[in-house]
């Protein structure tokens, strides 16, 4: 089979996605995740009486925990299939990126499996995130301050 014939067959059989519907699903799902996080913030701050800084930290921890738990239960994948990029709200997407490889590699043991593969996906995010923040900090220090 030639490359051109393969491309023709693949394009004929590939499912077309509705971009408008996908954008709406992603926007609404991401907004719901943020709304839940804000609900935790209000709960901890106003109902539990925590100061705002500690309430922010605890609401973030709550969202990370829930995303990890839903990943472990297999629910997060179903939400991601529906919402697409909407689940990539940074904190939930990062939690999923750490939890999923850890779960998949648990049969290899805690050190060579979970410990070694936990950051396979999230590791580059950390490296490039820290690098970008250092570069931004240097620019801000020398040109923006």
SERO-4910 file (N, C-alpha, C, O; in steps of 0.05 Angstrom, whole numbers):
BEGIN
 pado doro    nc1    nc2    nc3   cac1   cac2   cac3    cc1    cc2    cc3    oc1    oc2    oc3
  Unk    A     17    -23      0      0      0      0     18     25      0     37     26     15
  Unk    A     12     43    -17     28     68    -18     19     87      4     -2     85     16
  Unk    A     36    106      8     31    126     29      6    143     22    -10    149     39
  Unk    A      3    150     -4    -20    166    -13    -46    150     -9    -66    162     -1
  Unk    A    -45    124    -15    -69    108    -12    -77    105     17   -100    106     24
  Unk    A    -57    102     34    -62    100     63    -74    125     74    -93    125     89
  Unk    A    -63    148     66    -74    174     75   -102    177     65   -119    188     80
  Unk    A   -108    169     41   -135    172     30   -155    154     46   -177    164     53
  Unk    A   -147    130     51   -165    111     66   -169    121     95   -191    121    106
  Unk    A   -147    130    107   -149    140    135   -166    165    137   -182    167    155
  Unk    A   -164    183    118   -180    207    119   -209    202    113   -227    215    124
  Unk    A   -215    181     97   -243    174     91   -256    161    116   -280    165    120
  Unk    A   -241    146    131   -253    131    154   -250    145    180   -263    137    200
  Unk    A   -234    166    181   -231    180    207   -256    196    214   -270    207    197
  Unk    A   -261    196    240   -285    209    250   -280    240    251   -260    249    261
  Unk    A   -299    254    240   -297    283    240   -307    294    267   -328    285    277
  Unk    A   -293    313    278   -301    324    304   -314    351    299   -306    366    281
  Unk    A   -334    357    316   -347    382    315   -332    402    333   -335    400    358
  Unk    A   -317    420    322   -300    438    338   -317    455    356   -309    459    379
  Unk    A   -339    465    347   -355    483    364   -366    468    389   -365    478    411
  Unk    A   -375    443    384   -385    427    407   -363    420    426   -366    422    450
  Unk    A   -339    414    415   -316    407    432   -308    431    449   -301    428    473
  Unk    A   -308    455    437   -300    479    452   -320    484    475   -312    491    497
  Unk    A   -346    482    469   -366    486    489   -363    466    512   -365    474    535
  Unk    A   -360    440    505   -356    420    526   -332    426    544   -333    424    568
  Unk    A   -310    433    531   -285    439    546   -289    463    564   -281    463    587
  Unk    A   -302    484    553   -306    509    568   -324    504    593   -318    513    615
  Unk    A   -346    490    588   -365    485    610   -352    467    631   -355    472    655
  Unk    A   -339    445    623   -327    427    642   -304    441    658   -303    438    682
  Unk    A   -287    455    644   -266    470    658   -278    490    677   -268    494    699
  Unk    A   -299    504    669   -313    523    686   -325    509    711   -324    520    733
  Unk    A   -336    485    707   -348    470    730   -326    462    750   -330    463    774
  Unk    A   -303    454    739   -281    447    757   -272    471    773   -267    469    797
  Unk    A   -270    494    760   -262    518    774   -284    527    794   -278    537    815
  Unk    A   -309    523    787   -331    530    805   -330    512    830   -335    522    852
  Unk    A   -324    487    826   -322    468    849   -299    477    867   -301    478    892
  Unk    A   -276    485    855   -253    494    871   -260    520    886   -253    523    909
  Unk    A   -275    537    873   -283    562    886   -303    556    909   -303    569    930
  Unk    A   -320    535    905   -338    527    926   -323    517    951   -330    523    973
  Unk    A   -301    502    946   -284    493    968   -271    517    982   -270    518   1007
  Unk    A   -262    537    966   -251    561    978   -270    575    996   -264    583   1019
  Unk    A   -295    579    987   -315    592   1003   -322    575   1028   -325    586   1049
  Unk    A   -324    549   1024   -330    531   1047   -309    534   1069   -315    538   1092
  Unk    A   -283    532   1061   -262    533   1081   -259    561   1093   -254    564   1117
  Unk    A   -263    582   1077   -260    609   1086   -283    619   1103   -279    629   1125
  Unk    A   -307    616   1093   -330    627   1106   -344    609   1126   -352    617   1147
  Unk    A   -347    583   1119   -361    565   1136   -342    554   1158   -350    554   1182
  Unk    A   -318    547   1151   -299    536   1170   -283    558   1185   -270    552   1205
  Unk    A   -284    582   1175   -271    604   1188   -241    606   1184   -228    619   1200
  Unk    A   -230    593   1164   -201    595   1159   -195    622   1146   -212    634   1133
  Unk    A   -170    631   1150   -161    655   1136   -159    648   1106   -157    625   1099
  Unk    A   -160    669   1090   -162    666   1061   -138    650   1050   -142    632   1033
  Unk    A   -114    655   1059    -90    641   1049    -91    611   1054    -86    595   1036
  Unk    A    -98    603   1078   -100    575   1084   -124    562   1070   -122    539   1062
  Unk    A   -146    576   1066   -168    566   1051   -161    561   1022   -169    541   1011
  Unk    A   -145    579   1011   -136    575    983   -119    550    980   -122    534    962
  Unk    A   -101    546    999    -83    522    999   -100    497   1002    -96    478    987
  Unk    A   -118    497   1021   -134    473   1026   -153    467   1003   -158    443    997
  Unk    A   -164    487    990   -181    482    967   -165    470    944   -175    453    929
  Unk    A   -140    479    940   -123    468    919   -117    438    925   -118    421    908
  Unk    A   -110    433    950   -105    405    958   -129    388    954   -127    365    946
  Unk    A   -153    398    960   -178    383    957   -182    376    927   -190    353    921
  Unk    A   -178    395    910   -182    390    881   -162    370    871   -169    352    855
  Unk    A   -137    372    879   -116    352    872   -124    324    881   -122    305    867
  Unk    A   -133    322    906   -141    297    917   -164    285    902   -164    261    895
  Unk    A   -185    301    897   -208    291    882   -201    282    854   -210    261    845
  Unk    A   -184    297    840   -176    289    813   -160    263    814   -164    245    797
  Unk    A   -142    260    834   -127    235    837   -146    211    844   -142    189    833
  Unk    A   -165    216    861   -184    195    869   -201    187    845   -205    163    840
  Unk    A   -211    206    830   -227    200    806   -210    186    785   -221    169    770
  Unk    A   -184    192    783   -167    178    765   -164    149    774   -166    130    757
  Unk    A   -160    144    799   -158    117    810   -183    101    806   -182     76    802
  Unk    A   -206    114    808   -231    100    804   -239     96    775   -259     83    769
  Unk    A   -224    109    757   -230    107    728   -251    126    718   -260    124    696
  Unk    A   -259    144    736   -280    164    728   -268    187    713   -281    198    694
  Unk    A   -244    196    720   -232    219    707   -228    214    677   -232    233    662
  Unk    A   -222    190    669   -219    184    641   -245    188    626   -245    199    603
  Unk    A   -267    181    638   -293    185    625   -300    214    623   -311    223    602
  Unk    A   -293    229    643   -298    258    642   -280    270    620   -289    288    605
  Unk    A   -255    262    619   -237    272    598   -246    265    570   -242    281    552
  Unk    A   -257    241    566   -267    233    540   -290    252    531   -292    259    508
  Unk    A   -306    260    550   -329    278    544   -319    306    540   -326    320    521
  Unk    A   -302    316    559   -295    344    559   -270    351    543   -266    375    536
  Unk    A   -254    332    537   -229    338    522   -211    356    539   -203    349    561
  Unk    A   -204    379    527   -185    397    540   -196    410    565   -181    422    580
  Unk    A   -222    408    570   -234    420    594   -224    409    620   -225    422    641
  Unk    A   -213    384    619   -202    373    644   -173    380    648   -160    373    668
  Unk    A   -162    396    630   -134    404    632   -131    429    649   -110    442    648
  Unk    A   -152    437    663   -148    458    683   -123    450    698   -122    428    709
  Unk    A   -103    467    699    -76    458    707    -74    439    731    -60    419    729
  Unk    A    -88    444    752    -84    428    776    -96    400    773    -85    381    783
  Unk    A   -119    398    760   -131    371    757   -117    355    736   -113    331    739
  Unk    A   -108    368    714    -93    354    694    -66    344    704    -58    322    697
  Unk    A    -54    360    721    -28    352    733    -32    328    752    -16    310    752
  Unk    A    -53    330    768    -59    307    786    -63    282    770    -53    261    778
  Unk    A    -78    283    749    -83    260    732    -57    250    719    -53    226    717
  Unk    A    -40    269    711    -15    261    698      4    248    717     21    232    708
  Unk    A      2    252    743     19    238    762      6    212    771     20    192    773
  Unk    A    -20    212    775    -34    189    786    -36    166    765    -31    143    772
  Unk    A    -43    172    740    -48    151    720    -23    133    716    -26    109    716
  Unk    A      1    145    711     24    127    707     31    111    733     41     89    731
  Unk    A     26    123    756     32    109    781     14     85    783     23     63    792
  Unk    A    -11     88    777    -30     65    778    -23     43    758    -24     20    764
  Unk    A    -16     52    733    -10     33    712     15     17    718     18     -6    709
  Unk    A     34     28    733     59     14    738     62      3    766     84     -5    774
  Unk    A     40      1    781     41    -10    808     49    -39    809     60    -48    829
  Unk    A     44    -54    788     51    -83    788     81    -87    787     91   -108    793
  Unk    A     96    -66    779    125    -68    778    139    -61    804    163    -62    806
  Unk    A    123    -55    825    133    -49    851    133    -19    857    129     -3    839
  Unk    A    138    -13    882    137     15    890    161     31    880    158     55    873
  Unk    A    185     19    880    208     35    872    211     35    841    212     57    830
  Unk    A    213     12    829    218     11    800    192     17    784    194     23    760
  Unk    A    169     14    796    144     19    782    133     46    788    137     65    773
  Unk    A    120     48    811    106     73    819    126     96    821    122    117    809
  Unk    A    147     93    836    166    114    841    180    123    816    184    147    812
  Unk    A    188    105    799    203    111    775    185    123    753    195    139    737
  Unk    A    161    114    751    144    122    728    123    143    735    108    152    718
  Unk    A    121    151    761    101    170    769    103    197    754     83    209    748
  Unk    A    128    205    749    132    231    736    139    229    707    151    248    696
  Unk    A    133    207    694    140    204    666    126    225    649    138    237    632
  Unk    A    101    230    655     86    251    640     89    278    653     93    298    639
  Unk    A     87    279    680     88    304    694    116    316    697    119    340    701
  Unk    A    136    300    695    164    309    698    171    331    679    181    352    687
  Unk    A    167    328    653    173    349    634    157    375    640    167    397    635
  Unk    A    132    372    649    116    395    656    130    411    679    131    435    678
  Unk    A    140    396    699    154    409    721    179    423    711    184    446    718
  Unk    A    195    409    695    221    420    685    216    445    669    229    465    674
  Unk    A    198    444    650    194    467    633    179    489    647    182    513    641
  Unk    A    162    482    666    148    502    682    167    518    700    166    542    701
  Unk    A    186    504    713    206    517    729    225    534    712    231    556    719
  Unk    A    233    523    689    251    537    671    237    563    662    250    584    662
  Unk    A    212    561    653    198    585    644    195    605    666    197    629    661
  Unk    A    190    596    691    186    615    713    213    629    720    213    652    727
  Unk    A    235    615    717    261    627    722    267    648    701    276    670    707
  Unk    A    262    641    676    266    661    654    249    685    658    258    708    655
  Unk    A    223    681    664    205    703    669    215    720    693    214    744    691
  Unk    A    223    707    714    234    721    737    258    738    731    260    761    741
  Unk    A    276    728    715    299    743    707    291    768    690    302    790    694
  Unk    A    273    763    671    264    786    655    250    807    672    255    831    669
  Unk    A    234    798    691    220    816    709    240    831    726    237    855    731
  Unk    A    260    817    736    280    830    754    296    851    739    300    873    749
  Unk    A    305    845    714    322    863    700    307    884    684    317    906    680
  Unk    A    283    878    674    269    897    656    243    907    667    233    928    658
  Unk    A    230    894    686    204    901    694    201    913    722    180    924    729
  Unk    A    222    912    738    220    918    766    226    946    772    225    954    796
***
